[in-house]
Amino acid sequence: MSPIKIVSCVLVAGLLLSLKVIAQSELDLADIRLPPGLAIEIWTDEVPNARSMALGANGTVFVGTRRDGRVYAVVP
């Protein structure tokens, strides 16, 4: 997957993580429409109040929280 597609997926995932409803069973990813060539998936539902993300080396996604002032490392 190209770096642009990975970053796009990470941004879309950030949008999903920022929703108040985070549980995967409550989200229907089939309802989200993406441009051709992009895909979406939930990587984790264990980051509370996810706000911003950055893609690090080796595919690690660093996720900052809104209220806790913490950064989580989510690995593939």
Secondary structure as the mmCIF struct_conf table of DSSP 4:
data_model
#
loop_
_struct_conf.conf_type_id
_struct_conf.id
_struct_conf.beg_label_comp_id
_struct_conf.beg_label_asym_id
_struct_conf.beg_label_seq_id
_struct_conf.end_label_comp_id
_struct_conf.end_label_asym_id
_struct_conf.end_label_seq_id
HELX_RH_AL_P HELX_RH_AL_P1 PRO A 3 LEU A 17
TURN_TY1_P TURN_TY1_P1 SER A 18 SER A 18
BEND BEND1 LEU A 19 LYS A 20
HELX_RH_3T_P HELX_RH_3T_P1 GLN A 24 GLU A 26
HELX_RH_3T_P HELX_RH_3T_P2 LEU A 29 ASP A 31
TURN_TY1_P TURN_TY1_P2 PRO A 36 GLY A 37
BEND BEND2 ASP A 45 ASP A 45
TURN_TY1_P TURN_TY1_P3 PRO A 48 ASN A 49
STRN STRN1 ALA A 50 LEU A 55
HELX_RH_3T_P HELX_RH_3T_P3 ALA A 57 GLY A 59
STRN STRN2 VAL A 61 THR A 65
BEND BEND3 ARG A 66 ASP A 68
STRN STRN3 VAL A 71 VAL A 74
#
